[in-house]
Amino acid sequence: MSLSRHAKEHRLERLGHGIYLKGGKVPAAQVVAKAIAKKENVRIRPAGQSALYQLGMTSTQPNELIYLTDGEPRNIKIGEQRLIFKSTTAKKLSLSDTTSGLLVLALDELGKDQVNEKLTAQITEKLKSIDPKAWSKDLQLAAGWIYNLLLKLHQQSTK
């Protein structure tokens, strides 16, 4: 019996093209995103508000979890949340999955105009616990203004 027939008979719930859920409990959107990436053998990285939330720099969980991917762009509704995969360059996906990589992606998505004192204070706090090896690699891949900002804040935090 095909999966679509199971979905019609309410044995499965169809979340998106080729994505089905067995049982009534909907998993967290991050779990679904990682499962899709594994199934399709693609890389994903959180972007924008999703990255800020994962870093703990915002307390409100975004309704739209945006991930950058080298796979197909798609939108999937999971419960009350929407999971959005956006195509991106290999350079952005080369960033590490550590704090420094998430900072670069979050700042890139937010833009220079959205950086305020509160955000820079939170970034400075995060920079105290970064992995030096990943930091060096991620900083090289960052846009110019992000490189300058993170380097300045890192130097201030190590004084």
Phi and psi in radians as a Rosetta constraint file:
Dihedral C 1 N 2 CA 2 C 2 CIRCULARHARMONIC -1.317 0.35
Dihedral N 2 CA 2 C 2 N 3 CIRCULARHARMONIC 2.784 0.35
Dihedral C 2 N 3 CA 3 C 3 CIRCULARHARMONIC -1.132 0.35
Dihedral N 3 CA 3 C 3 N 4 CIRCULARHARMONIC -0.619 0.35
Dihedral C 3 N 4 CA 4 C 4 CIRCULARHARMONIC -1.135 0.35
Dihedral N 4 CA 4 C 4 N 5 CIRCULARHARMONIC -0.614 0.35
Dihedral C 4 N 5 CA 5 C 5 CIRCULARHARMONIC -1.189 0.35
Dihedral N 5 CA 5 C 5 N 6 CIRCULARHARMONIC -0.703 0.35
Dihedral C 5 N 6 CA 6 C 6 CIRCULARHARMONIC -1.054 0.35
Dihedral N 6 CA 6 C 6 N 7 CIRCULARHARMONIC -0.678 0.35
Dihedral C 6 N 7 CA 7 C 7 CIRCULARHARMONIC -1.159 0.35
Dihedral N 7 CA 7 C 7 N 8 CIRCULARHARMONIC -0.696 0.35
Dihedral C 7 N 8 CA 8 C 8 CIRCULARHARMONIC -1.134 0.35
Dihedral N 8 CA 8 C 8 N 9 CIRCULARHARMONIC -0.581 0.35
Dihedral C 8 N 9 CA 9 C 9 CIRCULARHARMONIC -1.548 0.35
Dihedral N 9 CA 9 C 9 N 10 CIRCULARHARMONIC 0.143 0.35
Dihedral C 9 N 10 CA 10 C 10 CIRCULARHARMONIC 1.114 0.35
Dihedral N 10 CA 10 C 10 N 11 CIRCULARHARMONIC 0.452 0.35
Dihedral C 10 N 11 CA 11 C 11 CIRCULARHARMONIC -1.478 0.35
Dihedral N 11 CA 11 C 11 N 12 CIRCULARHARMONIC -0.498 0.35
Dihedral C 11 N 12 CA 12 C 12 CIRCULARHARMONIC -2.266 0.35
Dihedral N 12 CA 12 C 12 N 13 CIRCULARHARMONIC 2.736 0.35
Dihedral C 12 N 13 CA 13 C 13 CIRCULARHARMONIC -1.970 0.35
Dihedral N 13 CA 13 C 13 N 14 CIRCULARHARMONIC 2.271 0.35
Dihedral C 13 N 14 CA 14 C 14 CIRCULARHARMONIC -1.535 0.35
Dihedral N 14 CA 14 C 14 N 15 CIRCULARHARMONIC 2.062 0.35
Dihedral C 14 N 15 CA 15 C 15 CIRCULARHARMONIC -1.578 0.35
Dihedral N 15 CA 15 C 15 N 16 CIRCULARHARMONIC -0.574 0.35
Dihedral C 15 N 16 CA 16 C 16 CIRCULARHARMONIC -3.006 0.35
Dihedral N 16 CA 16 C 16 N 17 CIRCULARHARMONIC -3.105 0.35
Dihedral C 16 N 17 CA 17 C 17 CIRCULARHARMONIC -1.016 0.35
Dihedral N 17 CA 17 C 17 N 18 CIRCULARHARMONIC 2.004 0.35
Dihedral C 17 N 18 CA 18 C 18 CIRCULARHARMONIC 1.327 0.35
Dihedral N 18 CA 18 C 18 N 19 CIRCULARHARMONIC 0.171 0.35
Dihedral C 18 N 19 CA 19 C 19 CIRCULARHARMONIC -2.157 0.35
Dihedral N 19 CA 19 C 19 N 20 CIRCULARHARMONIC 2.029 0.35
Dihedral C 19 N 20 CA 20 C 20 CIRCULARHARMONIC -2.203 0.35
Dihedral N 20 CA 20 C 20 N 21 CIRCULARHARMONIC 2.667 0.35
Dihedral C 20 N 21 CA 21 C 21 CIRCULARHARMONIC -2.101 0.35
Dihedral N 21 CA 21 C 21 N 22 CIRCULARHARMONIC 2.223 0.35
Dihedral C 21 N 22 CA 22 C 22 CIRCULARHARMONIC -1.742 0.35
Dihedral N 22 CA 22 C 22 N 23 CIRCULARHARMONIC 2.301 0.35
Dihedral C 22 N 23 CA 23 C 23 CIRCULARHARMONIC 1.603 0.35
Dihedral N 23 CA 23 C 23 N 24 CIRCULARHARMONIC 2.983 0.35
Dihedral C 23 N 24 CA 24 C 24 CIRCULARHARMONIC -1.576 0.35
Dihedral N 24 CA 24 C 24 N 25 CIRCULARHARMONIC -0.325 0.35
Dihedral C 24 N 25 CA 25 C 25 CIRCULARHARMONIC -1.433 0.35
Dihedral N 25 CA 25 C 25 N 26 CIRCULARHARMONIC 2.113 0.35
Dihedral C 25 N 26 CA 26 C 26 CIRCULARHARMONIC -1.506 0.35
Dihedral N 26 CA 26 C 26 N 27 CIRCULARHARMONIC 2.160 0.35
Dihedral C 26 N 27 CA 27 C 27 CIRCULARHARMONIC -1.267 0.35
Dihedral N 27 CA 27 C 27 N 28 CIRCULARHARMONIC 2.917 0.35
Dihedral C 27 N 28 CA 28 C 28 CIRCULARHARMONIC -1.076 0.35
Dihedral N 28 CA 28 C 28 N 29 CIRCULARHARMONIC 2.568 0.35
Dihedral C 28 N 29 CA 29 C 29 CIRCULARHARMONIC -1.055 0.35
Dihedral N 29 CA 29 C 29 N 30 CIRCULARHARMONIC -0.603 0.35
Dihedral C 29 N 30 CA 30 C 30 CIRCULARHARMONIC -1.109 0.35
Dihedral N 30 CA 30 C 30 N 31 CIRCULARHARMONIC -0.650 0.35
Dihedral C 30 N 31 CA 31 C 31 CIRCULARHARMONIC -1.146 0.35
Dihedral N 31 CA 31 C 31 N 32 CIRCULARHARMONIC -0.751 0.35
Dihedral C 31 N 32 CA 32 C 32 CIRCULARHARMONIC -1.113 0.35
Dihedral N 32 CA 32 C 32 N 33 CIRCULARHARMONIC -0.744 0.35
Dihedral C 32 N 33 CA 33 C 33 CIRCULARHARMONIC -1.054 0.35
Dihedral N 33 CA 33 C 33 N 34 CIRCULARHARMONIC -0.783 0.35
Dihedral C 33 N 34 CA 34 C 34 CIRCULARHARMONIC -1.162 0.35
Dihedral N 34 CA 34 C 34 N 35 CIRCULARHARMONIC -0.638 0.35
Dihedral C 34 N 35 CA 35 C 35 CIRCULARHARMONIC -1.156 0.35
Dihedral N 35 CA 35 C 35 N 36 CIRCULARHARMONIC -0.715 0.35
Dihedral C 35 N 36 CA 36 C 36 CIRCULARHARMONIC -1.120 0.35
Dihedral N 36 CA 36 C 36 N 37 CIRCULARHARMONIC -0.776 0.35
Dihedral C 36 N 37 CA 37 C 37 CIRCULARHARMONIC -1.060 0.35
Dihedral N 37 CA 37 C 37 N 38 CIRCULARHARMONIC -0.721 0.35
Dihedral C 37 N 38 CA 38 C 38 CIRCULARHARMONIC -1.176 0.35
Dihedral N 38 CA 38 C 38 N 39 CIRCULARHARMONIC -0.772 0.35
Dihedral C 38 N 39 CA 39 C 39 CIRCULARHARMONIC -1.089 0.35
Dihedral N 39 CA 39 C 39 N 40 CIRCULARHARMONIC -0.726 0.35
Dihedral C 39 N 40 CA 40 C 40 CIRCULARHARMONIC -1.620 0.35
Dihedral N 40 CA 40 C 40 N 41 CIRCULARHARMONIC 0.005 0.35
Dihedral C 40 N 41 CA 41 C 41 CIRCULARHARMONIC 0.954 0.35
Dihedral N 41 CA 41 C 41 N 42 CIRCULARHARMONIC 0.893 0.35
Dihedral C 41 N 42 CA 42 C 42 CIRCULARHARMONIC -2.175 0.35
Dihedral N 42 CA 42 C 42 N 43 CIRCULARHARMONIC 2.847 0.35
Dihedral C 42 N 43 CA 43 C 43 CIRCULARHARMONIC -1.691 0.35
Dihedral N 43 CA 43 C 43 N 44 CIRCULARHARMONIC 2.516 0.35
Dihedral C 43 N 44 CA 44 C 44 CIRCULARHARMONIC -2.355 0.35
Dihedral N 44 CA 44 C 44 N 45 CIRCULARHARMONIC 2.629 0.35
Dihedral C 44 N 45 CA 45 C 45 CIRCULARHARMONIC -2.460 0.35
Dihedral N 45 CA 45 C 45 N 46 CIRCULARHARMONIC 2.397 0.35
Dihedral C 45 N 46 CA 46 C 46 CIRCULARHARMONIC -1.179 0.35
Dihedral N 46 CA 46 C 46 N 47 CIRCULARHARMONIC 2.625 0.35
Dihedral C 46 N 47 CA 47 C 47 CIRCULARHARMONIC -2.303 0.35
Dihedral N 47 CA 47 C 47 N 48 CIRCULARHARMONIC 2.726 0.35
Dihedral C 47 N 48 CA 48 C 48 CIRCULARHARMONIC 0.975 0.35
Dihedral N 48 CA 48 C 48 N 49 CIRCULARHARMONIC -2.229 0.35
Dihedral C 48 N 49 CA 49 C 49 CIRCULARHARMONIC -1.084 0.35
Dihedral N 49 CA 49 C 49 N 50 CIRCULARHARMONIC -0.549 0.35
Dihedral C 49 N 50 CA 50 C 50 CIRCULARHARMONIC -1.103 0.35
Dihedral N 50 CA 50 C 50 N 51 CIRCULARHARMONIC -0.746 0.35
Dihedral C 50 N 51 CA 51 C 51 CIRCULARHARMONIC -1.162 0.35
Dihedral N 51 CA 51 C 51 N 52 CIRCULARHARMONIC -0.743 0.35
Dihedral C 51 N 52 CA 52 C 52 CIRCULARHARMONIC -1.078 0.35
Dihedral N 52 CA 52 C 52 N 53 CIRCULARHARMONIC -0.689 0.35
Dihedral C 52 N 53 CA 53 C 53 CIRCULARHARMONIC -1.154 0.35
Dihedral N 53 CA 53 C 53 N 54 CIRCULARHARMONIC -0.752 0.35
Dihedral C 53 N 54 CA 54 C 54 CIRCULARHARMONIC -1.136 0.35
Dihedral N 54 CA 54 C 54 N 55 CIRCULARHARMONIC -0.520 0.35
Dihedral C 54 N 55 CA 55 C 55 CIRCULARHARMONIC -1.380 0.35
Dihedral N 55 CA 55 C 55 N 56 CIRCULARHARMONIC -0.208 0.35
Dihedral C 55 N 56 CA 56 C 56 CIRCULARHARMONIC 1.405 0.35
Dihedral N 56 CA 56 C 56 N 57 CIRCULARHARMONIC 0.345 0.35
Dihedral C 56 N 57 CA 57 C 57 CIRCULARHARMONIC -1.609 0.35
Dihedral N 57 CA 57 C 57 N 58 CIRCULARHARMONIC -0.086 0.35
Dihedral C 57 N 58 CA 58 C 58 CIRCULARHARMONIC -2.466 0.35
Dihedral N 58 CA 58 C 58 N 59 CIRCULARHARMONIC 2.468 0.35
Dihedral C 58 N 59 CA 59 C 59 CIRCULARHARMONIC -1.592 0.35
Dihedral N 59 CA 59 C 59 N 60 CIRCULARHARMONIC -0.329 0.35
Dihedral C 59 N 60 CA 60 C 60 CIRCULARHARMONIC -1.574 0.35
Dihedral N 60 CA 60 C 60 N 61 CIRCULARHARMONIC 2.199 0.35
Dihedral C 60 N 61 CA 61 C 61 CIRCULARHARMONIC -1.289 0.35
Dihedral N 61 CA 61 C 61 N 62 CIRCULARHARMONIC 2.219 0.35
Dihedral C 61 N 62 CA 62 C 62 CIRCULARHARMONIC -1.173 0.35
Dihedral N 62 CA 62 C 62 N 63 CIRCULARHARMONIC 2.569 0.35
Dihedral C 62 N 63 CA 63 C 63 CIRCULARHARMONIC -1.262 0.35
Dihedral N 63 CA 63 C 63 N 64 CIRCULARHARMONIC -0.469 0.35
Dihedral C 63 N 64 CA 64 C 64 CIRCULARHARMONIC -1.988 0.35
Dihedral N 64 CA 64 C 64 N 65 CIRCULARHARMONIC 1.981 0.35
Dihedral C 64 N 65 CA 65 C 65 CIRCULARHARMONIC -1.606 0.35
Dihedral N 65 CA 65 C 65 N 66 CIRCULARHARMONIC 2.014 0.35
Dihedral C 65 N 66 CA 66 C 66 CIRCULARHARMONIC -1.817 0.35
Dihedral N 66 CA 66 C 66 N 67 CIRCULARHARMONIC 2.230 0.35
Dihedral C 66 N 67 CA 67 C 67 CIRCULARHARMONIC -2.132 0.35
Dihedral N 67 CA 67 C 67 N 68 CIRCULARHARMONIC 2.416 0.35
Dihedral C 67 N 68 CA 68 C 68 CIRCULARHARMONIC -1.530 0.35
Dihedral N 68 CA 68 C 68 N 69 CIRCULARHARMONIC 2.470 0.35
Dihedral C 68 N 69 CA 69 C 69 CIRCULARHARMONIC -2.554 0.35
Dihedral N 69 CA 69 C 69 N 70 CIRCULARHARMONIC 2.775 0.35
Dihedral C 69 N 70 CA 70 C 70 CIRCULARHARMONIC -1.723 0.35
Dihedral N 70 CA 70 C 70 N 71 CIRCULARHARMONIC 0.136 0.35
Dihedral C 70 N 71 CA 71 C 71 CIRCULARHARMONIC -1.703 0.35
Dihedral N 71 CA 71 C 71 N 72 CIRCULARHARMONIC -2.811 0.35
Dihedral C 71 N 72 CA 72 C 72 CIRCULARHARMONIC -1.282 0.35
Dihedral N 72 CA 72 C 72 N 73 CIRCULARHARMONIC 2.399 0.35
Dihedral C 72 N 73 CA 73 C 73 CIRCULARHARMONIC -1.234 0.35
Dihedral N 73 CA 73 C 73 N 74 CIRCULARHARMONIC 2.474 0.35
Dihedral C 73 N 74 CA 74 C 74 CIRCULARHARMONIC -2.813 0.35
Dihedral N 74 CA 74 C 74 N 75 CIRCULARHARMONIC 2.807 0.35
Dihedral C 74 N 75 CA 75 C 75 CIRCULARHARMONIC -2.137 0.35
Dihedral N 75 CA 75 C 75 N 76 CIRCULARHARMONIC 2.313 0.35
Dihedral C 75 N 76 CA 76 C 76 CIRCULARHARMONIC -2.336 0.35
Dihedral N 76 CA 76 C 76 N 77 CIRCULARHARMONIC 2.276 0.35
Dihedral C 76 N 77 CA 77 C 77 CIRCULARHARMONIC -1.657 0.35
Dihedral N 77 CA 77 C 77 N 78 CIRCULARHARMONIC 2.173 0.35
Dihedral C 77 N 78 CA 78 C 78 CIRCULARHARMONIC -2.180 0.35
Dihedral N 78 CA 78 C 78 N 79 CIRCULARHARMONIC 1.814 0.35
Dihedral C 78 N 79 CA 79 C 79 CIRCULARHARMONIC 1.091 0.35
Dihedral N 79 CA 79 C 79 N 80 CIRCULARHARMONIC -2.139 0.35
Dihedral C 79 N 80 CA 80 C 80 CIRCULARHARMONIC -1.625 0.35
Dihedral N 80 CA 80 C 80 N 81 CIRCULARHARMONIC -0.093 0.35
Dihedral C 80 N 81 CA 81 C 81 CIRCULARHARMONIC -1.787 0.35
Dihedral N 81 CA 81 C 81 N 82 CIRCULARHARMONIC 2.729 0.35
Dihedral C 81 N 82 CA 82 C 82 CIRCULARHARMONIC -2.044 0.35
Dihedral N 82 CA 82 C 82 N 83 CIRCULARHARMONIC 2.296 0.35
Dihedral C 82 N 83 CA 83 C 83 CIRCULARHARMONIC -1.810 0.35
Dihedral N 83 CA 83 C 83 N 84 CIRCULARHARMONIC 2.102 0.35
Dihedral C 83 N 84 CA 84 C 84 CIRCULARHARMONIC -2.088 0.35
Dihedral N 84 CA 84 C 84 N 85 CIRCULARHARMONIC 2.182 0.35
Dihedral C 84 N 85 CA 85 C 85 CIRCULARHARMONIC -1.841 0.35
Dihedral N 85 CA 85 C 85 N 86 CIRCULARHARMONIC 2.149 0.35
Dihedral C 85 N 86 CA 86 C 86 CIRCULARHARMONIC -1.983 0.35
Dihedral N 86 CA 86 C 86 N 87 CIRCULARHARMONIC 2.363 0.35
Dihedral C 86 N 87 CA 87 C 87 CIRCULARHARMONIC -1.200 0.35
Dihedral N 87 CA 87 C 87 N 88 CIRCULARHARMONIC 2.541 0.35
Dihedral C 87 N 88 CA 88 C 88 CIRCULARHARMONIC -2.590 0.35
Dihedral N 88 CA 88 C 88 N 89 CIRCULARHARMONIC -3.113 0.35
Dihedral C 88 N 89 CA 89 C 89 CIRCULARHARMONIC -1.447 0.35
Dihedral N 89 CA 89 C 89 N 90 CIRCULARHARMONIC 2.776 0.35
Dihedral C 89 N 90 CA 90 C 90 CIRCULARHARMONIC -1.125 0.35
Dihedral N 90 CA 90 C 90 N 91 CIRCULARHARMONIC -0.503 0.35
Dihedral C 90 N 91 CA 91 C 91 CIRCULARHARMONIC -1.058 0.35
Dihedral N 91 CA 91 C 91 N 92 CIRCULARHARMONIC -0.781 0.35
Dihedral C 91 N 92 CA 92 C 92 CIRCULARHARMONIC -1.208 0.35
Dihedral N 92 CA 92 C 92 N 93 CIRCULARHARMONIC -0.577 0.35
Dihedral C 92 N 93 CA 93 C 93 CIRCULARHARMONIC -1.355 0.35
Dihedral N 93 CA 93 C 93 N 94 CIRCULARHARMONIC -0.236 0.35
Dihedral C 93 N 94 CA 94 C 94 CIRCULARHARMONIC -1.356 0.35
Dihedral N 94 CA 94 C 94 N 95 CIRCULARHARMONIC -0.252 0.35
Dihedral C 94 N 95 CA 95 C 95 CIRCULARHARMONIC -1.104 0.35
Dihedral N 95 CA 95 C 95 N 96 CIRCULARHARMONIC 2.584 0.35
Dihedral C 95 N 96 CA 96 C 96 CIRCULARHARMONIC -1.240 0.35
Dihedral N 96 CA 96 C 96 N 97 CIRCULARHARMONIC 2.888 0.35
Dihedral C 96 N 97 CA 97 C 97 CIRCULARHARMONIC -1.585 0.35
Dihedral N 97 CA 97 C 97 N 98 CIRCULARHARMONIC 0.288 0.35
Dihedral C 97 N 98 CA 98 C 98 CIRCULARHARMONIC -1.626 0.35
Dihedral N 98 CA 98 C 98 N 99 CIRCULARHARMONIC -3.083 0.35
Dihedral C 98 N 99 CA 99 C 99 CIRCULARHARMONIC -0.982 0.35
Dihedral N 99 CA 99 C 99 N 100 CIRCULARHARMONIC -0.769 0.35
Dihedral C 99 N 100 CA 100 C 100 CIRCULARHARMONIC -1.124 0.35
Dihedral N 100 CA 100 C 100 N 101 CIRCULARHARMONIC -0.710 0.35
Dihedral C 100 N 101 CA 101 C 101 CIRCULARHARMONIC -1.146 0.35
Dihedral N 101 CA 101 C 101 N 102 CIRCULARHARMONIC -0.723 0.35
Dihedral C 101 N 102 CA 102 C 102 CIRCULARHARMONIC -1.133 0.35
Dihedral N 102 CA 102 C 102 N 103 CIRCULARHARMONIC -0.662 0.35
Dihedral C 102 N 103 CA 103 C 103 CIRCULARHARMONIC -1.078 0.35
Dihedral N 103 CA 103 C 103 N 104 CIRCULARHARMONIC -0.771 0.35
Dihedral C 103 N 104 CA 104 C 104 CIRCULARHARMONIC -1.093 0.35
Dihedral N 104 CA 104 C 104 N 105 CIRCULARHARMONIC -0.801 0.35
Dihedral C 104 N 105 CA 105 C 105 CIRCULARHARMONIC -1.133 0.35
Dihedral N 105 CA 105 C 105 N 106 CIRCULARHARMONIC -0.729 0.35
Dihedral C 105 N 106 CA 106 C 106 CIRCULARHARMONIC -1.112 0.35
Dihedral N 106 CA 106 C 106 N 107 CIRCULARHARMONIC -0.818 0.35
Dihedral C 106 N 107 CA 107 C 107 CIRCULARHARMONIC -1.140 0.35
Dihedral N 107 CA 107 C 107 N 108 CIRCULARHARMONIC -0.675 0.35
Dihedral C 107 N 108 CA 108 C 108 CIRCULARHARMONIC -1.082 0.35
Dihedral N 108 CA 108 C 108 N 109 CIRCULARHARMONIC -0.732 0.35
Dihedral C 108 N 109 CA 109 C 109 CIRCULARHARMONIC -1.262 0.35
Dihedral N 109 CA 109 C 109 N 110 CIRCULARHARMONIC -0.679 0.35
Dihedral C 109 N 110 CA 110 C 110 CIRCULARHARMONIC -1.223 0.35
Dihedral N 110 CA 110 C 110 N 111 CIRCULARHARMONIC -0.730 0.35
Dihedral C 110 N 111 CA 111 C 111 CIRCULARHARMONIC 1.654 0.35
Dihedral N 111 CA 111 C 111 N 112 CIRCULARHARMONIC 2.784 0.35
Dihedral C 111 N 112 CA 112 C 112 CIRCULARHARMONIC -1.088 0.35
Dihedral N 112 CA 112 C 112 N 113 CIRCULARHARMONIC -0.609 0.35
Dihedral C 112 N 113 CA 113 C 113 CIRCULARHARMONIC -1.211 0.35
Dihedral N 113 CA 113 C 113 N 114 CIRCULARHARMONIC -0.392 0.35
Dihedral C 113 N 114 CA 114 C 114 CIRCULARHARMONIC -1.518 0.35
Dihedral N 114 CA 114 C 114 N 115 CIRCULARHARMONIC -0.094 0.35
Dihedral C 114 N 115 CA 115 C 115 CIRCULARHARMONIC -1.379 0.35
Dihedral N 115 CA 115 C 115 N 116 CIRCULARHARMONIC 2.096 0.35
Dihedral C 115 N 116 CA 116 C 116 CIRCULARHARMONIC -2.198 0.35
Dihedral N 116 CA 116 C 116 N 117 CIRCULARHARMONIC -3.121 0.35
Dihedral C 116 N 117 CA 117 C 117 CIRCULARHARMONIC -1.098 0.35
Dihedral N 117 CA 117 C 117 N 118 CIRCULARHARMONIC -0.692 0.35
Dihedral C 117 N 118 CA 118 C 118 CIRCULARHARMONIC -1.092 0.35
Dihedral N 118 CA 118 C 118 N 119 CIRCULARHARMONIC -0.785 0.35
Dihedral C 118 N 119 CA 119 C 119 CIRCULARHARMONIC -1.137 0.35
Dihedral N 119 CA 119 C 119 N 120 CIRCULARHARMONIC -0.746 0.35
Dihedral C 119 N 120 CA 120 C 120 CIRCULARHARMONIC -1.140 0.35
Dihedral N 120 CA 120 C 120 N 121 CIRCULARHARMONIC -0.598 0.35
Dihedral C 120 N 121 CA 121 C 121 CIRCULARHARMONIC -1.144 0.35
Dihedral N 121 CA 121 C 121 N 122 CIRCULARHARMONIC -0.711 0.35
Dihedral C 121 N 122 CA 122 C 122 CIRCULARHARMONIC -1.167 0.35
Dihedral N 122 CA 122 C 122 N 123 CIRCULARHARMONIC -0.693 0.35
Dihedral C 122 N 123 CA 123 C 123 CIRCULARHARMONIC -1.121 0.35
Dihedral N 123 CA 123 C 123 N 124 CIRCULARHARMONIC -0.765 0.35
Dihedral C 123 N 124 CA 124 C 124 CIRCULARHARMONIC -1.013 0.35
Dihedral N 124 CA 124 C 124 N 125 CIRCULARHARMONIC -0.721 0.35
Dihedral C 124 N 125 CA 125 C 125 CIRCULARHARMONIC -1.109 0.35
Dihedral N 125 CA 125 C 125 N 126 CIRCULARHARMONIC -0.726 0.35
Dihedral C 125 N 126 CA 126 C 126 CIRCULARHARMONIC -1.190 0.35
Dihedral N 126 CA 126 C 126 N 127 CIRCULARHARMONIC -0.571 0.35
Dihedral C 126 N 127 CA 127 C 127 CIRCULARHARMONIC -1.177 0.35
Dihedral N 127 CA 127 C 127 N 128 CIRCULARHARMONIC -0.326 0.35
Dihedral C 127 N 128 CA 128 C 128 CIRCULARHARMONIC -1.227 0.35
Dihedral N 128 CA 128 C 128 N 129 CIRCULARHARMONIC -0.365 0.35
Dihedral C 128 N 129 CA 129 C 129 CIRCULARHARMONIC -2.063 0.35
Dihedral N 129 CA 129 C 129 N 130 CIRCULARHARMONIC 0.504 0.35
Dihedral C 129 N 130 CA 130 C 130 CIRCULARHARMONIC -1.560 0.35
Dihedral N 130 CA 130 C 130 N 131 CIRCULARHARMONIC 2.722 0.35
Dihedral C 130 N 131 CA 131 C 131 CIRCULARHARMONIC -1.413 0.35
Dihedral N 131 CA 131 C 131 N 132 CIRCULARHARMONIC 2.061 0.35
Dihedral C 131 N 132 CA 132 C 132 CIRCULARHARMONIC -1.011 0.35
Dihedral N 132 CA 132 C 132 N 133 CIRCULARHARMONIC -0.627 0.35
Dihedral C 132 N 133 CA 133 C 133 CIRCULARHARMONIC -1.180 0.35
Dihedral N 133 CA 133 C 133 N 134 CIRCULARHARMONIC -0.847 0.35
Dihedral C 133 N 134 CA 134 C 134 CIRCULARHARMONIC -1.161 0.35
Dihedral N 134 CA 134 C 134 N 135 CIRCULARHARMONIC -0.654 0.35
Dihedral C 134 N 135 CA 135 C 135 CIRCULARHARMONIC -1.015 0.35
Dihedral N 135 CA 135 C 135 N 136 CIRCULARHARMONIC -0.820 0.35
Dihedral C 135 N 136 CA 136 C 136 CIRCULARHARMONIC -1.064 0.35
Dihedral N 136 CA 136 C 136 N 137 CIRCULARHARMONIC -0.787 0.35
Dihedral C 136 N 137 CA 137 C 137 CIRCULARHARMONIC -1.159 0.35
Dihedral N 137 CA 137 C 137 N 138 CIRCULARHARMONIC -0.795 0.35
Dihedral C 137 N 138 CA 138 C 138 CIRCULARHARMONIC -1.168 0.35
Dihedral N 138 CA 138 C 138 N 139 CIRCULARHARMONIC -0.632 0.35
Dihedral C 138 N 139 CA 139 C 139 CIRCULARHARMONIC -1.129 0.35
Dihedral N 139 CA 139 C 139 N 140 CIRCULARHARMONIC -0.618 0.35
Dihedral C 139 N 140 CA 140 C 140 CIRCULARHARMONIC -1.164 0.35
Dihedral N 140 CA 140 C 140 N 141 CIRCULARHARMONIC -0.490 0.35
Dihedral C 140 N 141 CA 141 C 141 CIRCULARHARMONIC -1.583 0.35
Dihedral N 141 CA 141 C 141 N 142 CIRCULARHARMONIC -0.136 0.35
Dihedral C 141 N 142 CA 142 C 142 CIRCULARHARMONIC -1.330 0.35
Dihedral N 142 CA 142 C 142 N 143 CIRCULARHARMONIC 2.706 0.35
Dihedral C 142 N 143 CA 143 C 143 CIRCULARHARMONIC -1.123 0.35
Dihedral N 143 CA 143 C 143 N 144 CIRCULARHARMONIC 2.789 0.35
Dihedral C 143 N 144 CA 144 C 144 CIRCULARHARMONIC -0.945 0.35
Dihedral N 144 CA 144 C 144 N 145 CIRCULARHARMONIC -0.853 0.35
Dihedral C 144 N 145 CA 145 C 145 CIRCULARHARMONIC -1.190 0.35
Dihedral N 145 CA 145 C 145 N 146 CIRCULARHARMONIC -0.577 0.35
Dihedral C 145 N 146 CA 146 C 146 CIRCULARHARMONIC -1.235 0.35
Dihedral N 146 CA 146 C 146 N 147 CIRCULARHARMONIC -0.725 0.35
Dihedral C 146 N 147 CA 147 C 147 CIRCULARHARMONIC -0.989 0.35
Dihedral N 147 CA 147 C 147 N 148 CIRCULARHARMONIC -0.891 0.35
Dihedral C 147 N 148 CA 148 C 148 CIRCULARHARMONIC -1.079 0.35
Dihedral N 148 CA 148 C 148 N 149 CIRCULARHARMONIC -0.772 0.35
Dihedral C 148 N 149 CA 149 C 149 CIRCULARHARMONIC -1.119 0.35
Dihedral N 149 CA 149 C 149 N 150 CIRCULARHARMONIC -0.876 0.35
Dihedral C 149 N 150 CA 150 C 150 CIRCULARHARMONIC -1.138 0.35
Dihedral N 150 CA 150 C 150 N 151 CIRCULARHARMONIC -0.681 0.35
Dihedral C 150 N 151 CA 151 C 151 CIRCULARHARMONIC -1.134 0.35
Dihedral N 151 CA 151 C 151 N 152 CIRCULARHARMONIC -0.765 0.35
Dihedral C 151 N 152 CA 152 C 152 CIRCULARHARMONIC -1.082 0.35
Dihedral N 152 CA 152 C 152 N 153 CIRCULARHARMONIC -0.809 0.35
Dihedral C 152 N 153 CA 153 C 153 CIRCULARHARMONIC -1.157 0.35
Dihedral N 153 CA 153 C 153 N 154 CIRCULARHARMONIC -0.651 0.35
Dihedral C 153 N 154 CA 154 C 154 CIRCULARHARMONIC -1.141 0.35
Dihedral N 154 CA 154 C 154 N 155 CIRCULARHARMONIC -0.731 0.35
Dihedral C 154 N 155 CA 155 C 155 CIRCULARHARMONIC -1.134 0.35
Dihedral N 155 CA 155 C 155 N 156 CIRCULARHARMONIC -0.663 0.35
Dihedral C 155 N 156 CA 156 C 156 CIRCULARHARMONIC -1.174 0.35
Dihedral N 156 CA 156 C 156 N 157 CIRCULARHARMONIC -0.631 0.35
Dihedral C 156 N 157 CA 157 C 157 CIRCULARHARMONIC -1.338 0.35
Dihedral N 157 CA 157 C 157 N 158 CIRCULARHARMONIC -0.368 0.35
Dihedral C 157 N 158 CA 158 C 158 CIRCULARHARMONIC -1.619 0.35
Dihedral N 158 CA 158 C 158 N 159 CIRCULARHARMONIC -0.053 0.35
